[in-house]
Amino acid sequence: MPGSYTSPTGLKGLFKKEAKRRELTKYPVGRYRIFLLAVVVFANIIASYEGNLAPIVPMLLEELNITAAIYGQLNVIPIIVTALVSLFVGVYADRWGRSIIVLMGVFLTAIFIFLLAGITTIQGFLIIKILLGIVDGLAFAPIAGLVRDFSPQMGRGVAYAFWTLGPVGGPFIANFIASWTLPIFGTWQSQLYIMGTICVMFWIVILVCLRDLSPELRSKIYVSEPKEGEAAEKHQDKGESISQKTGLKGIFSHPVIWIQPIGIVIFLPIYFTMIVYGPLFFTEVYNVTTAEGSKFTMYYWLGTFIGLFLAGGISDRIGLRKICTLVGALSAIIFNPIWIIWGMSASTNLGLVGVFSFLAGFTGAAAYSPWMAMYSENLESVNPNIQATGWGFYGLVTRLAALLVALLAPVVVETTGSWKSWFMIAEIGMICYLIFPFLAIGQLFPTKVSVPPAEKAQ
């Protein structure tokens, strides 16, 4: 029945009606576009902050009477669930719109955070983590799609640096709050109550402000931003798409869509290690307290912030995403052995530990934001209508990679008796990454013909 399909009385009808209400039929420009992008970044920070348990992992291990290896095993099912949800949600975000899915994910995650504070058994922990995995996967791909929607190519590198304020800013905030409040409250439950309260409060702001582009606008590629009152068509890339396939079939319509996410996760084991085991790594290597471990992890995320914006800005300026991500990767490849050899022991001066942590984040991030801009533009080259689908596949791959890190890192550390061994394995992954930018769409070096900085190259 046609009426039942759109009726606001049904759940599906209400969903569609609210999604339609949030759609913009004209491409936003100027301050309004910047505002909408800021709201998306803000939503991503809150979504990434929710459920970040790394600062309290040492206390959870004690509470549940388990080892780090068992903790990693308990995260297997939740991470797989999150990965699969991210993949399939990306398809629906391209089809229905992004904002309504983001709002559901952020709100439901906050609710489950409060429930997690009441667990007393391993079984209870696992059940809540699985439920968190389901709702946590809702926001990732739609938010990445929204960043693309509200950022023309000429500012895409910095825009995705802002996007990483979520995956990076979430752990930063979690570690910052833990480093200040754990000495005061002294319980892991306190961190979850603080987290849940903050997320519910800011969800209301996101509910009021978050918007979507209409399907017609999402299907267009903007090289630069139209000025107020100027025809948007002048700023669009009207080149033909490589493929017309959408949905899950669109992922395999061109190798770049699935090859590039695999490449970047090979580069990111240290990043995943800091997300899952950051404070634990510092407490075990340098014999510091959990609060001090959170502080050193915070320095890592601070370095990551700065590296992301600097590298993203440079890649926007010169328009050579491949070169920028390669140079960033080389800086991390050079720095990592220095940290392992001269700075990864209990006798290291704690001031120097903070410097090493900062530089590890900075050099790793220098490759990441140019890669994100490159991947987004490659998706546009293949088909503008598979942005969220492509990022959903990226979400699947990154979560499976994080799962491998959660499982393998404790085993390697226990077997070898040192975190150095694990970081040397990460170094091998960084080196292997160097081949992947050469497989992406786009020029490596400037051509003789003058080209706008971020013009899409076929």
C-alpha positions in Angstrom: 0.0 0.0 0.0 1.6 3.3 -1.0 0.1 5.1 2.0 1.8 2.9 4.5 5.2 3.4 2.9 5.3 7.1 3.7 2.9 7.3 6.6 4.4 9.2 9.6 2.6 6.9 11.9 4.8 4.0 11.1 8.5 3.8 12.3 9.8 3.6 8.7 7.6 6.5 7.7 8.8 8.7 10.6 12.3 7.8 9.7 11.9 8.8 6.1 10.0 12.0 7.0 12.7 13.1 9.4 15.5 12.3 6.9 13.6 14.3 4.2 13.1 17.3 6.6 16.9 17.5 7.1 17.7 17.6 3.4 19.2 20.8 1.8 18.1 21.4 -1.8 20.8 24.0 -2.5 24.5 23.5 -1.9 25.6 25.5 1.3 28.2 28.1 0.9 30.3 30.4 3.1 29.9 30.4 6.8 26.9 28.1 6.7 28.9 25.4 4.9 31.6 25.8 7.5 29.1 25.6 10.3 27.5 22.4 8.9 31.0 20.9 8.6 31.7 21.8 12.2 28.5 20.1 13.3 29.6 17.0 11.5 33.0 17.1 13.1 31.5 17.7 16.5 29.2 14.7 16.0 32.2 12.5 15.0 34.1 13.6 18.2 31.1 12.6 20.4 30.6 9.3 18.5 34.3 8.4 18.8 34.5 9.4 22.5 31.5 7.2 23.3 32.7 3.8 24.4 36.4 4.6 24.4 37.5 2.4 27.3 41.3 2.5 26.8 41.9 4.8 29.9 40.2 2.3 32.2 41.4 -0.9 30.7 44.0 -1.5 33.5 41.2 -1.1 36.1 38.7 -3.3 34.1 41.3 -6.1 34.0 41.5 -5.9 37.7 37.7 -5.7 38.2 37.0 -8.7 35.9 40.1 -10.6 37.0 41.3 -11.2 33.5 44.5 -10.6 31.5 45.1 -8.2 28.6 45.0 -11.2 26.2 41.6 -12.3 27.5 40.3 -8.7 27.3 41.4 -8.7 23.6 39.5 -11.9 23.0 36.4 -10.5 24.6 36.4 -7.7 22.1 36.4 -10.1 19.1 32.6 -10.4 18.7 31.8 -6.7 19.4 34.4 -5.5 16.9 33.2 -7.9 14.2 29.6 -6.7 14.8 30.7 -3.1 14.5 32.6 -3.7 11.3 29.7 -5.5 9.6 27.2 -2.8 10.7 29.6 -0.1 9.3 29.7 -1.8 6.0 25.9 -2.2 5.5 25.0 1.2 7.0 27.2 2.9 4.4 24.9 1.5 1.7 21.8 2.8 3.3 23.4 6.2 4.1 24.0 6.6 0.4 20.5 5.6 -0.4 18.5 7.4 2.4 20.8 10.1 3.7 23.3 10.4 6.5 22.2 12.6 9.4 19.3 10.5 10.8 21.5 7.4 11.0 24.2 9.4 12.9 21.6 10.7 15.4 20.3 7.2 16.2 23.8 5.9 16.6 25.1 8.6 19.0 22.0 8.5 21.2 21.8 4.7 21.5 25.5 4.4 22.3 25.1 6.9 25.2 22.4 4.8 26.7 24.5 1.6 26.5 27.4 3.5 28.1 25.3 4.0 31.3 24.4 0.3 31.2 28.0 -0.7 31.0 28.8 1.1 34.2 26.6 -1.5 36.1 28.3 -4.7 34.9 29.9 -6.9 37.4 30.7 -10.1 35.4 32.5 -11.0 32.2 29.3 -12.2 30.7 27.6 -8.8 31.4 30.6 -7.0 29.9 30.4 -9.0 26.8 26.7 -8.6 26.2 26.8 -4.8 26.6 29.9 -4.6 24.4 28.1 -6.5 21.6 25.1 -4.1 21.9 27.6 -1.2 21.9 29.2 -2.7 18.8 25.9 -2.6 16.9 25.0 1.0 17.6 28.6 2.2 17.4 28.8 1.1 13.8 25.9 3.3 12.8 27.7 6.6 12.8 31.1 5.9 11.1 30.3 5.7 7.4 27.5 8.4 7.3 29.7 10.9 9.1 32.6 10.3 6.6 30.1 10.8 3.8 28.9 14.1 5.4 32.4 15.4 5.5 32.8 14.8 1.8 29.3 16.4 1.1 30.2 19.6 2.9 33.8 20.0 1.6 34.8 20.8 -2.0 38.0 19.0 -3.2 40.2 22.1 -2.8 39.7 21.9 1.0 39.2 18.2 1.3 42.5 17.5 3.1 41.9 19.9 6.0 38.2 18.8 6.1 39.2 15.2 6.7 41.8 16.3 9.2 38.8 17.8 11.0 37.0 14.5 10.5 39.8 12.7 12.3 39.1 14.9 15.3 36.6 12.1 15.9 38.8 9.0 15.8 41.7 11.0 17.3 39.8 13.5 19.4 37.6 10.8 21.1 40.6 9.0 22.6 42.2 12.4 23.4 39.2 13.5 25.3 38.8 10.2 27.1 42.4 10.2 28.2 42.3 13.9 29.1 39.2 13.4 31.3 40.6 10.2 32.9 44.0 11.8 33.7 42.1 14.6 35.6 39.2 12.8 37.2 40.5 9.3 38.0 42.7 10.7 40.8 39.5 12.4 42.2 36.9 9.7 41.9 39.2 6.6 41.7 36.7 4.2 39.9 36.3 3.1 36.4 32.5 3.5 36.7 33.0 7.2 37.2 34.5 7.6 33.7 31.4 5.9 32.1 29.0 8.1 34.0 30.9 11.2 32.9 31.1 9.9 29.4 27.4 9.1 29.1 26.3 12.4 30.6 28.5 14.5 28.2 27.3 12.5 25.2 23.6 12.9 26.0 24.0 16.7 26.5 25.9 17.2 23.2 23.6 14.8 21.3 20.9 17.5 21.8 23.0 20.0 20.0 23.6 17.6 17.1 19.9 16.8 16.9 19.1 20.5 16.4 21.9 21.4 13.9 22.8 18.3 11.7 21.7 18.5 8.1 22.0 16.5 4.8 22.4 17.2 1.1 19.6 16.1 -1.1 20.3 13.0 -3.3 20.7 15.3 -6.3 23.4 17.4 -4.6 25.2 14.3 -3.3 25.6 13.0 -6.8 27.6 16.0 -7.9 31.4 16.7 -7.5 32.4 20.1 -6.3 36.0 21.1 -7.1 35.8 24.4 -5.3 33.2 26.3 -3.3 30.6 28.5 -5.1 30.4 32.1 -3.9 27.1 33.5 -2.5 24.7 33.9 -5.5 27.0 32.2 -8.0 25.9 29.3 -10.1 27.1 26.1 -8.4 27.5 24.4 -11.8 30.7 26.4 -12.5 32.4 24.7 -9.7 31.4 21.1 -10.5 33.5 18.4 -12.0 31.3 17.2 -14.9 33.6 14.3 -15.9 31.9 10.9 -16.4 32.0 8.4 -13.6 34.1 5.2 -14.1 31.2 3.1 -12.8 27.5 3.4 -12.4 27.3 0.6 -9.8 26.0 1.4 -6.3 25.5 -0.5 -3.1 27.8 -3.4 -2.1 28.4 -4.1 -5.8 29.9 -0.6 -6.1 32.8 -1.6 -3.7 34.1 -4.0 -6.3 33.4 -1.8 -9.4 37.0 -0.6 -9.2 40.1 -2.0 -7.4 40.9 1.4 -5.8 37.8 1.2 -3.6 39.0 -1.9 -1.7 42.8 -1.8 -2.2 43.4 1.6 -0.6 41.6 0.8 2.8 43.7 -2.4 3.0 46.8 -0.3 2.4 46.2 2.3 5.1 45.3 -0.2 7.8 48.7 -1.9 7.1 50.2 1.4 8.0 48.2 2.0 11.2 49.0 -0.7 13.8 50.6 1.8 16.2 47.5 4.0 15.9 45.2 1.0 16.7 47.5 0.0 19.6 47.1 3.4 21.2 43.4 3.3 20.8 43.1 -0.2 22.4 46.1 -0.4 24.8 47.5 3.2 25.0 47.6 3.7 28.7 48.4 0.0 29.3 51.4 0.3 27.1 52.8 3.2 29.0 52.1 1.7 32.4 53.8 -1.5 31.5 56.8 -0.1 29.7 57.6 2.9 31.9 56.1 1.8 35.3 53.8 4.7 35.7 50.2 5.0 37.1 47.1 4.6 35.0 46.5 8.4 35.2 50.1 9.1 34.0 49.6 6.5 31.3 46.5 8.4 30.1 48.5 11.6 30.1 51.3 10.2 27.9 48.6 8.7 25.6 47.1 12.2 25.4 50.5 13.5 24.2 50.3 10.9 21.3 46.9 12.2 20.3 48.0 15.8 20.6 50.9 15.1 18.1 48.4 13.3 15.9 46.1 16.4 15.9 48.9 18.7 14.7 50.2 16.3 12.1 46.8 15.7 10.6 46.1 19.4 10.0 49.6 20.3 8.8 49.7 17.4 6.3 46.1 18.0 5.2 46.7 21.7 4.7 49.9 21.1 2.7 48.2 18.4 0.5 45.3 20.9 -0.2 47.8 23.6 -1.1 49.9 21.6 -3.6 47.1 19.1 -4.6 49.4 16.1 -4.7 47.9 13.6 -2.3 50.1 10.7 -3.2 53.4 12.6 -2.6 52.1 14.0 0.7 51.0 10.6 2.1 54.3 9.0 1.0 56.4 11.7 2.7 54.3 11.4 5.8 54.7 7.6 5.8 58.5 7.9 5.4 58.7 10.3 8.4 57.0 7.7 10.5 59.1 4.8 9.2 62.3 6.8 10.1 61.0 7.8 13.6 59.6 4.5 14.8 63.0 2.7 15.2 64.4 5.7 17.0 61.7 5.4 19.6 62.1 1.7 19.9 65.9 1.7 20.3 66.4 4.9 22.4 63.1 5.6 24.1 61.2 2.4 25.0 62.5 1.3 28.3 61.7 1.9 32.0 64.8 4.0 32.4 63.7 6.6 29.9 63.3 10.1 31.3 59.5 10.8 31.6 59.9 14.1 29.9 61.4 12.4 27.0 58.6 9.8 27.0 56.2 12.6 26.4 58.3 13.9 23.5 58.5 10.5 21.9 54.8 9.9 22.3 54.0 13.3 20.7 56.3 12.6 17.7 54.9 9.1 17.2 51.5 10.6 16.8 52.7 13.5 14.6 54.6 11.4 12.1 51.9 8.8 11.8 49.3 11.4 11.2 51.3 13.1 8.4 50.4 10.2 6.1 46.8 9.8 7.2 44.9 13.0 6.3 46.4 13.2 2.7 45.4 9.6 2.3 41.8 10.3 3.4 41.4 13.2 0.9 42.9 11.0 -1.8 40.5 8.1 -1.1 37.5 10.4 -1.0 38.5 11.9 -4.4 39.1 8.4 -5.8 35.6 7.4 -4.7 34.2 10.4 -6.5 36.2 9.4 -9.6 34.6 6.0 -9.6 31.1 7.1 -8.6 30.0 10.1 -6.4 27.0 8.0 -5.2 29.1 5.5 -3.3 30.9 7.7 -0.8 29.3 6.3 2.4 29.5 2.8 0.9 33.2 3.2 0.3 33.8 4.6 3.8 31.7 1.8 5.2 34.1 -0.7 3.6 37.0 1.3 5.1 35.2 1.1 8.5 34.9 -2.7 8.1 38.6 -3.0 7.3 39.8 -0.7 10.1 37.8 -2.5 12.7 39.0 -5.9 11.6 42.5 -4.5 11.7 41.9 -3.1 15.2 40.6 -6.6 16.2 43.8 -8.2 15.0 45.8 -5.6 17.0 43.7 -6.3 20.1 44.3 -10.0 19.8 47.9 -10.2 18.6 49.6 -7.4 20.5 49.2 -9.0 24.0 50.3 -12.4 22.6 53.4 -10.9 21.0 54.2 -8.9 24.2 53.7 -12.0 26.4 55.7 -14.3 24.1 58.7 -11.9 23.7 58.4 -10.1 27.0 58.6 -6.7 25.4 56.4 -4.2 23.6 59.4 -3.4 21.3 58.7 -6.6 19.3 55.2 -5.5 18.6 56.3 -2.0 17.4 58.9 -3.6 15.1 56.1 -5.6 13.5 54.2 -2.3 13.1 57.3 -0.9 11.4 57.2 -3.7 8.7 53.5 -2.8 8.0 54.5 0.9 7.6 57.2 0.0 5.0 54.7 -2.2 3.1 52.3 0.7 2.9 54.6 2.6 0.6 53.5 0.7 -2.5 49.8 1.6 -2.1 49.7 5.3 -3.0 51.1 4.3 -6.4 48.0 2.2 -7.0 45.6 5.1 -6.4 43.9 7.3 -9.1 45.6 10.7 -9.6 48.9 12.2 -10.5 52.1 11.6 -8.5 54.1 14.6 -9.7 52.9 18.0 -11.1 52.2 17.9 -14.8 53.5 20.5 -17.2 50.0 21.8 -17.8 48.8 24.0 -15.0 46.0 22.3 -13.0 43.9 23.6 -10.1 45.4 22.4 -6.8 42.8 19.7 -6.0 41.4 19.0 -9.4 40.3 15.4 -9.9 42.7 13.4 -12.1 41.4 10.5 -13.9 
